[in-house]
Amino acid sequence: MSLYSIILAAGEGKRMKSSIAKPLQQAAGKALVEWVADTAKEAGSDENIVVIGHKAEDIKAYLGGSVKYAYQLQQLGTGHAVMQGMEQLGGAQGTVMVLYGDSPLIEAETLKKVKAEHDENGRAATVITAHVDDPYGYGRIVREDGKIARIVEQKDATDAEKQINEVNSGMYFFDIEKLRSALGRLNNDNAQGEYYITDVIEIMLSDGESVGAFVTDFEQILGVNDKLQLAQVGKILNRRKVEELMLGGVTVIDPDKIHVTTNVKVGRDTVLYPGTILEGDTVIGENCVIGSDTSLNNCKVGDNTHILKSVAIDSEIGANTNVGPFAYIRPGSKVGSSVKIGDFVEIKNSTIDDDTKVAHLTYIGDADVGKRVNFGCGTVVVNYDGEHKHRTTIEDDCFIGCNTNLVSPVVVRHGAYTAAGSTITDEVPAESLAIARSKQVVKEQWTINRKKDK
């Protein structure tokens, strides 16, 4: 039987106090609505329909063609939003999930279980519920003889009903044909003038249809209304990811003190120290040591590499390489294997080939560096002339002396040396020594004479 999803994401989200649409707020590396759409797809949804309204074009620009869209131009309640989504389904048959674009914690395995139970029992609707110690603000699930009798909102609940701790998540599974029938009879005869999806449940119950509940843990139904809740949800998503890594063989020294976004992959026996931040499409090999206080974003790291207190962005780092502390590898860089990138070294848009050592206090920008090159302390690749960036090439087996300035574009050929303190502006031939500095002048007795003058 076909499965579809309608994801409600049209609300303004005023409590978020942000210029960014609430469904596009980021948690653990993805927008809230993206989490929900991806989970629905993983659960087996053949088609995801996102109902949009506030900042609709921003949401469309973010999700692109990965989903279909329905518009709720007037905010007339959850039932009204589902009506718009159902129009996109046309004459489809089967089952539809109603989910929320600000509730990213629902898990695909849970949705699969709900679908199986829903189908097995031939229900018109299945409500996803949870038990909570403090149910304030949630709709209560009122049962009679163990079956759902009605859903009562907090403001309409009696004192007795307010004590009920089974609450409505707002997420449902519906038989599409029976949902269509109930929506056709939905009215907005209430103080708010809105159409409520909970009234659909009442209509189905009055028709004698089967309506059931699937009870999940409260964590999975948490939604996001403000930045405080966004942080809480992000922390849970981060915890889940870190647990996934540990179960896959990664050693995490302190799971509460690292941040890992959803697409990150880490090999077994790699150790992650406190303060580590791994984001984007970062892939780390096996037997690495990362951290403490290291940030990697969209990076690929080979096996057996150690990175300490450093930052790398949109770059590759090979195997058996040591980076840091306090190194900065900027976008477009490719660092080879068995390389040393030491303290206070900055690499930008450059290739550093295997077995090269850049030990400390060096800037390499827009350069192609060969194998087995040694950089002395204080080397600078002078890549910018004030208008344009230029590239420098340093071939294999070169030795760059301390405090050398390589003024781009320039080439240092195979096996060449530069003397300490040189400013290199012309090509250095292979196996040569380039000295480009003023001749030392010594003025004897200068200090004594200076004191006499005073």
Sequence and secondary structure as in RCSB ss.txt:
>XXXX:A:sequence
MSLYSIILAAGEGKRMKSSIAKPLQQAAGKALVEWVADTAKEAGSDENIVVIGHKAEDIKAYLGGSVKYAYQLQQ
LGTGHAVMQGMEQLGGAQGTVMVLYGDSPLIEAETLKKVKAEHDENGRAATVITAHVDDPYGYGRIVREDGKIAR
IVEQKDATDAEKQINEVNSGMYFFDIEKLRSALGRLNNDNAQGEYYITDVIEIMLSDGESVGAFVTDFEQILGVN
DKLQLAQVGKILNRRKVEELMLGGVTVIDPDKIHVTTNVKVGRDTVLYPGTILEGDTVIGENCVIGSDTSLNNCK
VGDNTHILKSVAIDSEIGANTNVGPFAYIRPGSKVGSSVKIGDFVEIKNSTIDDDTKVAHLTYIGDADVGKRVNF
GCGTVVVNYDGEHKHRTTIEDDCFIGCNTNLVSPVVVRHGAYTAAGSTITDEVPAESLAIARSKQVVKEQWTINR
KKDK
>XXXX:A:secstr
  EEEEEEE    GGG  SS GGG EETTEEHHHHHHHHHHHTT SEEEEEE TTHHHHHHHHGGGSEEEE  S 
  HHHHHHHHHHHHTT  SEEEEEETT TT  HHHHHHHHHHHHHTT SEEEEEEE S  TTS EEEEETTEEEE
EE GGG  TTGGG  EEEEEEEEEEHHHHHHHHTT    STT    HHHHHHHHHHTT  EEEEEE GGGG    
SHHHHHHHHHHHHHHHHHHHHHTT EES GGG EE TT EE TT EE TT EEETT EE SS EE SS EEES E
E TT EE S EEES EE TT EE SS EE TT EE TT EEEEEEEEES EE TT EEEEEEEEESEEE TT EE
 TT EEE B SS B  EEE TT EE TT EEESSEEE TT EE TT EE S B TT EE  S      TTHHHHH
HHH 
